[in-house]
Amino acid sequence: KHTNSRCAGSVRSRFDSSGKLHIDADSAACSNGGHFVPHVVVCTPDKNGKAQCYGQEQGRSGNRWQARFRRQ
């Protein structure tokens, strides 16, 4: 459900020895009183050099999804 709330927290990124980009987002407090569950996103280049990124919640559910980023 989209609530228009904003969450603020820390994020770290790094490349591993195989060239994958790892983005780690910590738990964060949100303006609606809720909390953002920590997530990890891992990006690998496909055969055309385009990043393929997938994320996973680090909470109980462990939900996985395809992550898409766009430049603004």
All heavy atoms as TSV, in Angstrom:
chain	resi	resn	atom	element	x	y	z
A	1	LYS	N	N	0.847	-1.179	0.000
A	1	LYS	CA	C	0.000	0.000	0.000
A	1	LYS	C	C	0.886	1.234	0.000
A	1	LYS	O	O	1.767	1.378	0.830
A	1	LYS	CB	C	-0.899	-0.027	1.219
A	1	LYS	CG	C	-1.837	1.134	1.289
A	1	LYS	CD	C	-2.737	1.013	2.503
A	1	LYS	CE	C	-3.587	2.247	2.616
A	1	LYS	NZ	N	-4.398	2.219	3.810
A	2	HIS	N	N	0.627	2.136	-0.912
A	2	HIS	CA	C	1.399	3.370	-1.021
A	2	HIS	C	C	0.848	4.395	-0.029
A	2	HIS	O	O	-0.327	4.717	-0.054
A	2	HIS	CB	C	1.305	3.904	-2.447
A	2	HIS	CG	C	2.140	5.106	-2.685
A	2	HIS	ND1	N	3.514	5.061	-2.650
A	2	HIS	CD2	C	1.800	6.373	-2.940
A	2	HIS	CE1	C	3.984	6.269	-2.888
A	2	HIS	NE2	N	2.960	7.072	-3.065
A	3	THR	N	N	1.696	4.869	0.855
A	3	THR	CA	C	1.226	5.777	1.911
A	3	THR	C	C	1.810	7.171	1.816
A	3	THR	O	O	1.505	8.013	2.636
A	3	THR	CB	C	1.586	5.215	3.298
A	3	THR	OG1	O	3.007	5.141	3.397
A	3	THR	CG2	C	0.970	3.857	3.529
A	4	ASN	N	N	2.673	7.424	0.838
A	4	ASN	CA	C	3.347	8.716	0.690
A	4	ASN	C	C	4.209	9.065	1.894
A	4	ASN	O	O	4.497	10.223	2.131
A	4	ASN	CB	C	2.350	9.852	0.425
A	4	ASN	CG	C	1.723	9.743	-0.939
A	4	ASN	OD1	O	2.373	9.323	-1.889
A	4	ASN	ND2	N	0.463	10.093	-1.042
A	5	SER	N	N	4.616	8.088	2.687
A	5	SER	CA	C	5.516	8.369	3.803
A	5	SER	C	C	6.952	8.347	3.288
A	5	SER	O	O	7.252	7.790	2.241
A	5	SER	CB	C	5.337	7.355	4.930
A	5	SER	OG	O	5.747	6.084	4.511
A	6	ARG	N	N	7.842	8.973	4.045
A	6	ARG	CA	C	9.260	9.010	3.699
A	6	ARG	C	C	10.050	8.329	4.799
A	6	ARG	O	O	9.747	8.485	5.973
A	6	ARG	CB	C	9.737	10.444	3.523
A	6	ARG	CG	C	9.110	11.118	2.338
A	6	ARG	CD	C	9.733	12.471	2.106
A	6	ARG	NE	N	9.115	13.114	0.988
A	6	ARG	CZ	C	9.638	13.148	-0.236
A	6	ARG	NH1	N	10.793	12.575	-0.466
A	6	ARG	NH2	N	9.025	13.762	-1.210
A	7	CYS	N	N	11.052	7.581	4.383
A	7	CYS	CA	C	11.925	6.884	5.320
A	7	CYS	C	C	13.351	7.389	5.111
A	7	CYS	O	O	13.759	7.638	3.982
A	7	CYS	CB	C	11.881	5.379	5.077
A	7	CYS	SG	S	10.209	4.691	5.124
A	8	ALA	N	N	14.094	7.523	6.202
A	8	ALA	CA	C	15.475	8.004	6.115
A	8	ALA	C	C	16.383	7.072	6.905
A	8	ALA	O	O	16.090	6.740	8.048
A	8	ALA	CB	C	15.573	9.425	6.650
A	9	GLY	N	N	17.457	6.650	6.274
A	9	GLY	CA	C	18.415	5.769	6.922
A	9	GLY	C	C	19.698	5.709	6.123
A	9	GLY	O	O	19.837	6.355	5.089
A	10	SER	N	N	20.640	4.902	6.578
A	10	SER	CA	C	21.930	4.811	5.899
A	10	SER	C	C	21.942	3.693	4.859
A	10	SER	O	O	21.228	2.698	4.978
A	10	SER	CB	C	23.048	4.605	6.919
A	10	SER	OG	O	22.868	3.393	7.596
A	11	VAL	N	N	22.776	3.919	3.837
A	11	VAL	CA	C	22.959	2.958	2.752
A	11	VAL	C	C	24.453	2.866	2.456
A	11	VAL	O	O	25.152	3.874	2.463
A	11	VAL	CB	C	22.214	3.413	1.475
A	11	VAL	CG1	C	22.479	2.476	0.317
A	11	VAL	CG2	C	20.731	3.544	1.733
A	12	ARG	N	N	24.926	1.657	2.214
A	12	ARG	CA	C	26.327	1.447	1.852
A	12	ARG	C	C	26.358	0.685	0.531
A	12	ARG	O	O	25.484	-0.127	0.259
A	12	ARG	CB	C	27.049	0.617	2.924
A	12	ARG	CG	C	27.200	1.338	4.238
A	12	ARG	CD	C	27.691	0.406	5.344
A	12	ARG	NE	N	26.965	-0.858	5.483
A	12	ARG	CZ	C	25.743	-0.975	5.997
A	12	ARG	NH1	N	25.090	0.083	6.425
A	12	ARG	NH2	N	25.156	-2.154	6.082
A	13	SER	N	N	27.410	0.925	-0.248
A	13	SER	CA	C	27.581	0.177	-1.493
A	13	SER	C	C	29.046	-0.209	-1.647
A	13	SER	O	O	29.937	0.448	-1.107
A	13	SER	CB	C	27.109	0.993	-2.692
A	13	SER	OG	O	27.878	2.167	-2.813
A	14	ARG	N	N	29.252	-1.304	-2.389
A	14	ARG	CA	C	30.609	-1.790	-2.629
A	14	ARG	C	C	30.591	-2.748	-3.818
A	14	ARG	O	O	29.543	-3.300	-4.163
A	14	ARG	CB	C	31.159	-2.527	-1.411
A	14	ARG	CG	C	30.382	-3.784	-1.067
A	14	ARG	CD	C	30.903	-4.501	0.173
A	14	ARG	NE	N	29.972	-5.509	0.605
A	14	ARG	CZ	C	29.886	-6.743	0.107
A	14	ARG	NH1	N	30.695	-7.112	-0.873
A	14	ARG	NH2	N	29.004	-7.597	0.566
A	15	PHE	N	N	31.739	-2.891	-4.467
A	15	PHE	CA	C	31.919	-3.908	-5.489
A	15	PHE	C	C	32.674	-5.068	-4.865
A	15	PHE	O	O	33.647	-4.861	-4.140
A	15	PHE	CB	C	32.718	-3.355	-6.673
A	15	PHE	CG	C	31.924	-2.418	-7.537
A	15	PHE	CD1	C	32.032	-1.058	-7.378
A	15	PHE	CD2	C	31.076	-2.913	-8.518
A	15	PHE	CE1	C	31.302	-0.182	-8.169
A	15	PHE	CE2	C	30.339	-2.059	-9.316
A	15	PHE	CZ	C	30.460	-0.683	-9.142
A	16	ASP	N	N	32.232	-6.293	-5.151
A	16	ASP	CA	C	32.970	-7.453	-4.638
A	16	ASP	C	C	34.047	-7.864	-5.647
A	16	ASP	O	O	34.185	-7.248	-6.713
A	16	ASP	CB	C	32.033	-8.609	-4.267
A	16	ASP	CG	C	31.334	-9.251	-5.453
A	16	ASP	OD1	O	31.768	-9.065	-6.616
A	16	ASP	OD2	O	30.353	-9.971	-5.215
A	17	SER	N	N	34.806	-8.887	-5.334
A	17	SER	CA	C	35.934	-9.302	-6.167
A	17	SER	C	C	35.513	-9.810	-7.549
A	17	SER	O	O	36.314	-9.820	-8.476
A	17	SER	CB	C	36.764	-10.367	-5.453
A	17	SER	OG	O	35.962	-11.505	-5.180
A	18	SER	N	N	34.244	-10.200	-7.707
A	18	SER	CA	C	33.761	-10.661	-9.017
A	18	SER	C	C	33.110	-9.545	-9.826
A	18	SER	O	O	32.600	-9.786	-10.915
A	18	SER	CB	C	32.785	-11.827	-8.839
A	18	SER	OG	O	31.601	-11.382	-8.200
A	19	GLY	N	N	33.118	-8.311	-9.295
A	19	GLY	CA	C	32.565	-7.166	-10.018
A	19	GLY	C	C	31.104	-6.884	-9.757
A	19	GLY	O	O	30.527	-5.987	-10.363
A	20	LYS	N	N	30.475	-7.624	-8.856
A	20	LYS	CA	C	29.068	-7.373	-8.521
A	20	LYS	C	C	28.969	-6.162	-7.595
A	20	LYS	O	O	29.786	-5.991	-6.698
A	20	LYS	CB	C	28.446	-8.575	-7.809
A	20	LYS	CG	C	28.315	-9.792	-8.669
A	20	LYS	CD	C	27.708	-10.932	-7.879
A	20	LYS	CE	C	27.653	-12.194	-8.710
A	20	LYS	NZ	N	27.146	-13.326	-7.917
A	21	LEU	N	N	27.951	-5.346	-7.832
A	21	LEU	CA	C	27.671	-4.209	-6.967
A	21	LEU	C	C	26.704	-4.651	-5.880
A	21	LEU	O	O	25.654	-5.226	-6.178
A	21	LEU	CB	C	27.048	-3.062	-7.774
A	21	LEU	CG	C	26.532	-1.869	-6.969
A	21	LEU	CD1	C	27.670	-1.161	-6.242
A	21	LEU	CD2	C	25.782	-0.907	-7.883
A	22	HIS	N	N	27.048	-4.393	-4.622
A	22	HIS	CA	C	26.183	-4.698	-3.482
A	22	HIS	C	C	25.734	-3.382	-2.858
A	22	HIS	O	O	26.563	-2.517	-2.570
A	22	HIS	CB	C	26.944	-5.508	-2.425
A	22	HIS	CG	C	27.328	-6.865	-2.885
A	22	HIS	ND1	N	26.657	-7.993	-2.487
A	22	HIS	CD2	C	28.295	-7.279	-3.724
A	22	HIS	CE1	C	27.219	-9.050	-3.063
A	22	HIS	NE2	N	28.210	-8.630	-3.812
A	23	ILE	N	N	24.428	-3.243	-2.647
A	23	ILE	CA	C	23.857	-2.065	-1.995
A	23	ILE	C	C	23.137	-2.559	-0.749
A	23	ILE	O	O	22.209	-3.369	-0.845
A	23	ILE	CB	C	22.879	-1.324	-2.928
A	23	ILE	CG1	C	23.588	-0.934	-4.231
A	23	ILE	CG2	C	22.300	-0.103	-2.225
A	23	ILE	CD1	C	22.643	-0.447	-5.319
A	24	ASP	N	N	23.570	-2.101	0.405
A	24	ASP	CA	C	22.996	-2.527	1.683
A	24	ASP	C	C	22.287	-1.355	2.339
A	24	ASP	O	O	22.917	-0.329	2.626
A	24	ASP	CB	C	24.095	-3.036	2.622
A	24	ASP	CG	C	24.880	-4.186	2.010
A	24	ASP	OD1	O	24.246	-5.161	1.580
A	24	ASP	OD2	O	26.116	-4.097	1.963
A	25	ALA	N	N	20.982	-1.482	2.570
A	25	ALA	CA	C	20.185	-0.442	3.226
A	25	ALA	C	C	19.799	-0.916	4.615
A	25	ALA	O	O	19.235	-1.998	4.774
A	25	ALA	CB	C	18.929	-0.140	2.407
A	26	ASP	N	N	20.134	-0.109	5.612
A	26	ASP	CA	C	19.809	-0.437	6.996
A	26	ASP	C	C	18.341	-0.147	7.300
A	26	ASP	O	O	17.648	0.489	6.512
A	26	ASP	CB	C	20.683	0.374	7.948
A	26	ASP	CG	C	22.144	-0.024	7.878
A	26	ASP	OD1	O	22.427	-1.184	7.535
A	26	ASP	OD2	O	22.993	0.832	8.160
A	27	SER	N	N	17.889	-0.570	8.457
A	27	SER	CA	C	16.559	-0.237	8.945
A	27	SER	C	C	16.444	1.280	9.029
A	27	SER	O	O	17.426	1.972	9.318
A	27	SER	CB	C	16.345	-0.859	10.324
A	27	SER	OG	O	15.070	-0.534	10.801
A	28	ALA	N	N	15.257	1.803	8.771
A	28	ALA	CA	C	15.069	3.255	8.781
A	28	ALA	C	C	13.700	3.607	9.352
A	28	ALA	O	O	12.726	2.888	9.120
A	28	ALA	CB	C	15.194	3.804	7.364
A	29	ALA	N	N	13.630	4.700	10.083
A	29	ALA	CA	C	12.356	5.203	10.600
A	29	ALA	C	C	11.633	5.954	9.489
A	29	ALA	O	O	12.253	6.645	8.687
A	29	ALA	CB	C	12.609	6.123	11.786
A	30	CYS	N	N	10.309	5.806	9.457
A	30	CYS	CA	C	9.499	6.450	8.413
A	30	CYS	C	C	8.568	7.498	9.017
A	30	CYS	O	O	8.201	7.413	10.191
A	30	CYS	CB	C	8.689	5.397	7.673
A	30	CYS	SG	S	9.710	4.123	6.888
A	31	SER	N	N	8.177	8.451	8.175
A	31	SER	CA	C	7.357	9.575	8.639
A	31	SER	C	C	5.972	9.158	9.117
A	31	SER	O	O	5.326	9.889	9.866
A	31	SER	CB	C	7.231	10.627	7.532
A	31	SER	OG	O	6.581	10.074	6.395
A	32	ASN	N	N	5.499	7.969	8.721
A	32	ASN	CA	C	4.184	7.494	9.158
A	32	ASN	C	C	4.260	6.672	10.446
A	32	ASN	O	O	3.295	6.054	10.848
A	32	ASN	CB	C	3.515	6.679	8.054
A	32	ASN	CG	C	4.227	5.365	7.777
A	32	ASN	OD1	O	5.295	5.086	8.322
A	32	ASN	ND2	N	3.641	4.558	6.911
A	33	GLY	N	N	5.466	6.645	11.079
A	33	GLY	CA	C	5.646	5.884	12.309
A	33	GLY	C	C	6.119	4.460	12.095
A	33	GLY	O	O	6.426	3.752	13.039
A	34	GLY	N	N	6.176	4.026	10.844
A	34	GLY	CA	C	6.629	2.678	10.539
A	34	GLY	C	C	8.145	2.613	10.403
A	34	GLY	O	O	8.852	3.592	10.659
A	35	HIS	N	N	8.615	1.455	9.979
A	35	HIS	CA	C	10.043	1.251	9.772
A	35	HIS	C	C	10.289	0.549	8.447
A	35	HIS	O	O	9.514	-0.314	8.048
A	35	HIS	CB	C	10.647	0.415	10.905
A	35	HIS	CG	C	10.811	1.174	12.165
A	35	HIS	ND1	N	9.779	1.357	13.059
A	35	HIS	CD2	C	11.877	1.836	12.666
A	35	HIS	CE1	C	10.201	2.083	14.069
A	35	HIS	NE2	N	11.479	2.387	13.867
A	36	PHE	N	N	11.366	0.938	7.791
A	36	PHE	CA	C	11.828	0.312	6.562
A	36	PHE	C	C	12.693	-0.881	6.958
A	36	PHE	O	O	13.630	-0.743	7.741
A	36	PHE	CB	C	12.645	1.343	5.771
A	36	PHE	CG	C	13.229	0.828	4.496
A	36	PHE	CD1	C	12.476	0.776	3.341
A	36	PHE	CD2	C	14.551	0.423	4.442
A	36	PHE	CE1	C	13.016	0.328	2.152
A	36	PHE	CE2	C	15.110	-0.032	3.266
A	36	PHE	CZ	C	14.341	-0.067	2.126
A	37	VAL	N	N	12.356	-2.056	6.449
A	37	VAL	CA	C	13.106	-3.278	6.754
A	37	VAL	C	C	14.422	-3.247	5.971
A	37	VAL	O	O	14.433	-2.867	4.799
A	37	VAL	CB	C	12.280	-4.517	6.350
A	37	VAL	CG1	C	13.052	-5.791	6.562
A	37	VAL	CG2	C	10.968	-4.542	7.116
A	38	PRO	N	N	15.534	-3.639	6.580
A	38	PRO	CA	C	16.808	-3.657	5.849
A	38	PRO	C	C	16.709	-4.492	4.569
A	38	PRO	O	O	16.021	-5.517	4.536
A	38	PRO	CB	C	17.783	-4.304	6.835
A	38	PRO	CG	C	17.175	-4.082	8.175
A	38	PRO	CD	C	15.698	-4.117	7.960
A	39	HIS	N	N	17.391	-4.025	3.516
A	39	HIS	CA	C	17.396	-4.687	2.216
A	39	HIS	C	C	18.822	-4.813	1.706
A	39	HIS	O	O	19.683	-4.007	2.060
A	39	HIS	CB	C	16.621	-3.861	1.175
A	39	HIS	CG	C	15.159	-3.846	1.367
A	39	HIS	ND1	N	14.541	-3.144	2.365
A	39	HIS	CD2	C	14.173	-4.451	0.677
A	39	HIS	CE1	C	13.232	-3.313	2.273
A	39	HIS	NE2	N	12.986	-4.099	1.262
A	40	VAL	N	N	19.027	-5.783	0.841
A	40	VAL	CA	C	20.275	-5.929	0.100
A	40	VAL	C	C	19.912	-6.006	-1.380
A	40	VAL	O	O	19.001	-6.740	-1.759
A	40	VAL	CB	C	21.042	-7.205	0.516
A	40	VAL	CG1	C	22.241	-7.433	-0.384
A	40	VAL	CG2	C	21.467	-7.116	1.966
A	41	VAL	N	N	20.606	-5.233	-2.209
A	41	VAL	CA	C	20.435	-5.288	-3.659
A	41	VAL	C	C	21.785	-5.682	-4.250
A	41	VAL	O	O	22.819	-5.135	-3.869
A	41	VAL	CB	C	19.977	-3.926	-4.225
A	41	VAL	CG1	C	19.893	-3.974	-5.748
A	41	VAL	CG2	C	18.628	-3.520	-3.640
A	42	VAL	N	N	21.767	-6.638	-5.183
A	42	VAL	CA	C	22.984	-7.076	-5.854
A	42	VAL	C	C	22.783	-6.903	-7.358
A	42	VAL	O	O	21.778	-7.348	-7.914
A	42	VAL	CB	C	23.314	-8.552	-5.526
A	42	VAL	CG1	C	24.544	-9.010	-6.293
A	42	VAL	CG2	C	23.507	-8.733	-4.032
A	43	CYS	N	N	23.755	-6.247	-8.004
A	43	CYS	CA	C	23.688	-5.994	-9.447
A	43	CYS	C	C	24.855	-6.680	-10.151
A	43	CYS	O	O	25.999	-6.585	-9.695
A	43	CYS	CB	C	23.766	-4.504	-9.737
A	43	CYS	SG	S	22.453	-3.530	-8.973
A	44	THR	N	N	24.544	-7.354	-11.251
A	44	THR	CA	C	25.568	-7.988	-12.079
A	44	THR	C	C	25.354	-7.529	-13.517
A	44	THR	O	O	24.214	-7.316	-13.945
A	44	THR	CB	C	25.486	-9.521	-12.016
A	44	THR	OG1	O	24.182	-9.925	-12.415
A	44	THR	CG2	C	25.763	-10.038	-10.626
A	45	PRO	N	N	26.422	-7.374	-14.302
A	45	PRO	CA	C	26.239	-6.979	-15.706
A	45	PRO	C	C	25.781	-8.165	-16.545
A	45	PRO	O	O	26.263	-9.287	-16.353
A	45	PRO	CB	C	27.634	-6.505	-16.124
A	45	PRO	CG	C	28.572	-7.172	-15.186
A	45	PRO	CD	C	27.818	-7.415	-13.917
A	46	ASP	N	N	24.841	-7.914	-17.469
A	46	ASP	CA	C	24.435	-8.978	-18.391
A	46	ASP	C	C	25.416	-9.022	-19.564
A	46	ASP	O	O	26.414	-8.286	-19.584
A	46	ASP	CB	C	22.984	-8.809	-18.834
A	46	ASP	CG	C	22.724	-7.576	-19.685
A	46	ASP	OD1	O	23.692	-6.934	-20.164
A	46	ASP	OD2	O	21.542	-7.229	-19.879
A	47	LYS	N	N	25.135	-9.839	-20.566
A	47	LYS	CA	C	26.068	-10.000	-21.692
A	47	LYS	C	C	26.251	-8.718	-22.501
A	47	LYS	O	O	27.233	-8.575	-23.215
A	47	LYS	CB	C	25.618	-11.148	-22.595
A	47	LYS	CG	C	24.287	-10.918	-23.283
A	47	LYS	CD	C	23.894	-12.118	-24.121
A	47	LYS	CE	C	22.536	-11.868	-24.767
A	47	LYS	NZ	N	22.132	-13.001	-25.580
A	48	ASN	N	N	25.296	-7.776	-22.384
A	48	ASN	CA	C	25.401	-6.497	-23.088
A	48	ASN	C	C	25.958	-5.389	-22.194
A	48	ASN	O	O	25.994	-4.230	-22.585
A	48	ASN	CB	C	24.034	-6.077	-23.631
A	48	ASN	CG	C	23.504	-7.073	-24.642
A	48	ASN	OD1	O	24.236	-7.534	-25.521
A	48	ASN	ND2	N	22.241	-7.433	-24.522
A	49	GLY	N	N	26.340	-5.739	-20.963
A	49	GLY	CA	C	26.895	-4.756	-20.045
A	49	GLY	C	C	25.859	-3.983	-19.249
A	49	GLY	O	O	26.201	-3.104	-18.472
A	50	LYS	N	N	24.580	-4.305	-19.430
A	50	LYS	CA	C	23.508	-3.636	-18.696
A	50	LYS	C	C	23.355	-4.293	-17.322
A	50	LYS	O	O	23.409	-5.518	-17.203
A	50	LYS	CB	C	22.202	-3.736	-19.469
A	50	LYS	CG	C	21.064	-2.977	-18.852
A	50	LYS	CD	C	19.824	-3.053	-19.716
A	50	LYS	CE	C	18.681	-2.340	-19.050
A	50	LYS	NZ	N	17.459	-2.431	-19.848
A	51	ALA	N	N	23.177	-3.488	-16.293
A	51	ALA	CA	C	23.058	-4.022	-14.933
A	51	ALA	C	C	21.733	-4.755	-14.735
A	51	ALA	O	O	20.671	-4.261	-15.109
A	51	ALA	CB	C	23.171	-2.902	-13.915
A	52	GLN	N	N	21.817	-5.937	-14.157
A	52	GLN	CA	C	20.656	-6.721	-13.741
A	52	GLN	C	C	20.695	-6.765	-12.219
A	52	GLN	O	O	21.631	-7.316	-11.647
A	52	GLN	CB	C	20.708	-8.124	-14.327
A	52	GLN	CG	C	20.660	-8.150	-15.836
A	52	GLN	CD	C	19.354	-7.599	-16.370
A	52	GLN	OE1	O	18.274	-7.951	-15.907
A	52	GLN	NE2	N	19.455	-6.698	-17.325
A	53	CYS	N	N	19.705	-6.156	-11.583
A	53	CYS	CA	C	19.727	-6.007	-10.130
A	53	CYS	C	C	18.541	-6.714	-9.485
A	53	CYS	O	O	17.418	-6.652	-9.991
A	53	CYS	CB	C	19.679	-4.528	-9.748
A	53	CYS	SG	S	21.028	-3.550	-10.444
A	54	TYR	N	N	18.822	-7.354	-8.367
A	54	TYR	CA	C	17.791	-8.044	-7.602
A	54	TYR	C	C	17.961	-7.696	-6.134
A	54	TYR	O	O	19.079	-7.613	-5.638
A	54	TYR	CB	C	17.879	-9.560	-7.807
A	54	TYR	CG	C	17.584	-9.934	-9.243
A	54	TYR	CD1	C	18.597	-10.000	-10.177
A	54	TYR	CD2	C	16.279	-10.144	-9.652
A	54	TYR	CE1	C	18.325	-10.293	-11.501
A	54	TYR	CE2	C	15.994	-10.431	-10.973
A	54	TYR	CZ	C	17.022	-10.504	-11.898
A	54	TYR	OH	O	16.731	-10.784	-13.209
A	55	GLY	N	N	16.838	-7.487	-5.456
A	55	GLY	CA	C	16.871	-7.131	-4.051
A	55	GLY	C	C	16.226	-8.197	-3.197
A	55	GLY	O	O	15.462	-9.038	-3.687
A	56	GLN	N	N	16.541	-8.150	-1.902
A	56	GLN	CA	C	15.933	-9.067	-0.947
A	56	GLN	C	C	15.827	-8.397	0.408
A	56	GLN	O	O	16.789	-7.794	0.891
A	56	GLN	CB	C	16.733	-10.348	-0.814
A	56	GLN	CG	C	16.075	-11.341	0.120
A	56	GLN	CD	C	16.716	-12.711	0.068
A	56	GLN	OE1	O	17.733	-12.923	-0.570
A	56	GLN	NE2	N	16.102	-13.649	0.741
A	57	GLU	N	N	14.637	-8.504	1.023
A	57	GLU	CA	C	14.438	-8.028	2.388
A	57	GLU	C	C	15.260	-8.882	3.332
A	57	GLU	O	O	15.389	-10.088	3.138
A	57	GLU	CB	C	12.967	-8.157	2.808
A	57	GLU	CG	C	12.070	-7.108	2.271
A	57	GLU	CD	C	10.658	-7.252	2.818
A	57	GLU	OE1	O	10.424	-8.014	3.781
A	57	GLU	OE2	O	9.776	-6.582	2.269
A	58	GLN	N	N	15.789	-8.272	4.362
A	58	GLN	CA	C	16.562	-9.012	5.350
A	58	GLN	C	C	15.709	-9.351	6.577
A	58	GLN	O	O	16.215	-9.879	7.544
A	58	GLN	CB	C	17.792	-8.198	5.759
A	58	GLN	CG	C	18.717	-7.924	4.593
A	58	GLN	CD	C	19.207	-9.205	3.948
A	58	GLN	OE1	O	19.945	-9.958	4.568
A	58	GLN	NE2	N	18.793	-9.465	2.719
A	59	GLY	N	N	14.414	-9.066	6.534
A	59	GLY	CA	C	13.499	-9.378	7.631
A	59	GLY	C	C	12.964	-10.795	7.548
A	59	GLY	O	O	13.454	-11.638	6.792
A	60	ARG	N	N	11.927	-11.062	8.302
A	60	ARG	CA	C	11.332	-12.406	8.383
A	60	ARG	C	C	10.867	-12.946	7.050
A	60	ARG	O	O	11.032	-14.117	6.758
A	60	ARG	CB	C	10.152	-12.400	9.353
A	60	ARG	CG	C	10.562	-12.362	10.794
A	60	ARG	CD	C	9.360	-12.368	11.679
A	60	ARG	NE	N	8.848	-10.994	11.701
A	60	ARG	CZ	C	7.675	-10.632	12.120
A	60	ARG	NH1	N	6.836	-11.534	12.573
A	60	ARG	NH2	N	7.301	-9.379	12.106
A	61	SER	N	N	10.252	-12.079	6.231
A	61	SER	CA	C	9.667	-12.572	4.977
A	61	SER	C	C	10.708	-12.898	3.924
A	61	SER	O	O	10.509	-13.805	3.120
A	61	SER	CB	C	8.681	-11.549	4.418
A	61	SER	OG	O	9.369	-10.385	4.000
A	62	GLY	N	N	11.815	-12.169	3.888
A	62	GLY	CA	C	12.852	-12.426	2.889
A	62	GLY	C	C	12.387	-12.206	1.463
A	62	GLY	O	O	12.909	-12.826	0.531
A	63	ASN	N	N	11.383	-11.338	1.246
A	63	ASN	CA	C	10.859	-11.076	-0.094
A	63	ASN	C	C	11.981	-10.720	-1.063
A	63	ASN	O	O	12.901	-9.997	-0.720
A	63	ASN	CB	C	9.844	-9.935	-0.069
A	63	ASN	CG	C	8.564	-10.308	0.616
A	63	ASN	OD1	O	8.143	-11.462	0.597
A	63	ASN	ND2	N	7.932	-9.331	1.241
A	64	ARG	N	N	11.867	-11.225	-2.299
A	64	ARG	CA	C	12.840	-10.922	-3.358
A	64	ARG	C	C	12.124	-10.206	-4.492
A	64	ARG	O	O	10.949	-10.453	-4.741
A	64	ARG	CB	C	13.471	-12.202	-3.891
A	64	ARG	CG	C	14.361	-12.897	-2.885
A	64	ARG	CD	C	14.947	-14.184	-3.448
A	64	ARG	NE	N	15.644	-13.985	-4.699
A	64	ARG	CZ	C	16.938	-13.656	-4.814
A	64	ARG	NH1	N	17.653	-13.485	-3.737
A	64	ARG	NH2	N	17.495	-13.509	-5.990
A	65	TRP	N	N	12.837	-9.355	-5.213
A	65	TRP	CA	C	12.257	-8.627	-6.332
A	65	TRP	C	C	13.359	-8.198	-7.285
A	65	TRP	O	O	14.538	-8.181	-6.940
A	65	TRP	CB	C	11.476	-7.405	-5.838
A	65	TRP	CG	C	12.363	-6.336	-5.309
A	65	TRP	CD1	C	12.863	-5.269	-5.993
A	65	TRP	CD2	C	12.922	-6.241	-4.008
A	65	TRP	NE1	N	13.680	-4.535	-5.198
A	65	TRP	CE2	C	13.732	-5.108	-3.962
A	65	TRP	CE3	C	12.821	-7.022	-2.858
A	65	TRP	CZ2	C	14.427	-4.737	-2.827
A	65	TRP	CZ3	C	13.513	-6.640	-1.739
A	65	TRP	CH2	C	14.290	-5.507	-1.729
A	66	GLN	N	N	12.940	-7.833	-8.516
A	66	GLN	CA	C	13.871	-7.262	-9.466
A	66	GLN	C	C	13.952	-5.764	-9.164
A	66	GLN	O	O	12.920	-5.090	-9.078
A	66	GLN	CB	C	13.421	-7.482	-10.897
A	66	GLN	CG	C	14.407	-6.943	-11.904
A	66	GLN	CD	C	14.001	-7.232	-13.345
A	66	GLN	OE1	O	12.874	-7.651	-13.620
A	66	GLN	NE2	N	14.913	-7.001	-14.252
A	67	ALA	N	N	15.147	-5.260	-8.977
A	67	ALA	CA	C	15.335	-3.836	-8.674
A	67	ALA	C	C	15.630	-3.083	-9.970
A	67	ALA	O	O	16.436	-3.541	-10.772
A	67	ALA	CB	C	16.483	-3.654	-7.684
A	68	ARG	N	N	14.966	-1.966	-10.153
A	68	ARG	CA	C	15.192	-1.136	-11.338
A	68	ARG	C	C	15.521	0.272	-10.893
A	68	ARG	O	O	14.858	0.822	-10.014
A	68	ARG	CB	C	13.950	-1.128	-12.225
A	68	ARG	CG	C	13.658	-2.483	-12.784
A	68	ARG	CD	C	12.533	-2.435	-13.762
A	68	ARG	NE	N	12.300	-3.797	-14.235
A	68	ARG	CZ	C	11.161	-4.209	-14.718
A	68	ARG	NH1	N	10.149	-3.389	-14.780
A	68	ARG	NH2	N	11.042	-5.445	-15.130
A	69	PHE	N	N	16.546	0.825	-11.496
A	69	PHE	CA	C	16.990	2.172	-11.165
A	69	PHE	C	C	16.918	3.032	-12.400
A	69	PHE	O	O	17.126	2.550	-13.516
A	69	PHE	CB	C	18.436	2.150	-10.649
A	69	PHE	CG	C	18.597	1.321	-9.413
A	69	PHE	CD1	C	19.016	-0.003	-9.488
A	69	PHE	CD2	C	18.314	1.851	-8.167
A	69	PHE	CE1	C	19.163	-0.781	-8.369
A	69	PHE	CE2	C	18.452	1.083	-7.016
A	69	PHE	CZ	C	18.881	-0.222	-7.130
A	70	ARG	N	N	16.646	4.305	-12.212
A	70	ARG	CA	C	16.639	5.234	-13.336
A	70	ARG	C	C	17.260	6.542	-12.902
A	70	ARG	O	O	17.151	6.959	-11.758
A	70	ARG	CB	C	15.235	5.449	-13.883
A	70	ARG	CG	C	14.297	6.033	-12.886
A	70	ARG	CD	C	12.884	6.070	-13.444
A	70	ARG	NE	N	11.995	6.339	-12.326
A	70	ARG	CZ	C	11.039	7.204	-12.370
A	70	ARG	NH1	N	10.782	7.871	-13.466
A	70	ARG	NH2	N	10.278	7.414	-11.317
A	71	ARG	N	N	17.907	7.179	-13.847
A	71	ARG	CA	C	18.538	8.468	-13.590
A	71	ARG	C	C	17.488	9.556	-13.686
A	71	ARG	O	O	16.640	9.534	-14.568
A	71	ARG	CB	C	19.622	8.708	-14.631
A	71	ARG	CG	C	20.441	9.923	-14.355
A	71	ARG	CD	C	21.431	10.159	-15.454
A	71	ARG	NE	N	22.094	8.932	-15.841
A	71	ARG	CZ	C	23.390	8.834	-16.078
A	71	ARG	NH1	N	24.159	9.886	-15.961
A	71	ARG	NH2	N	23.914	7.700	-16.432
A	72	GLN	N	N	17.540	10.509	-12.768
A	72	GLN	CA	C	16.588	11.627	-12.816
A	72	GLN	C	C	17.312	12.906	-13.110
A	72	GLN	O	O	18.444	13.079	-12.825
A	72	GLN	CB	C	15.854	11.770	-11.505
A	72	GLN	CG	C	14.893	10.651	-11.270
A	72	GLN	CD	C	13.996	10.900	-10.076
A	72	GLN	OE1	O	14.435	11.428	-9.057
A	72	GLN	NE2	N	12.758	10.531	-10.195
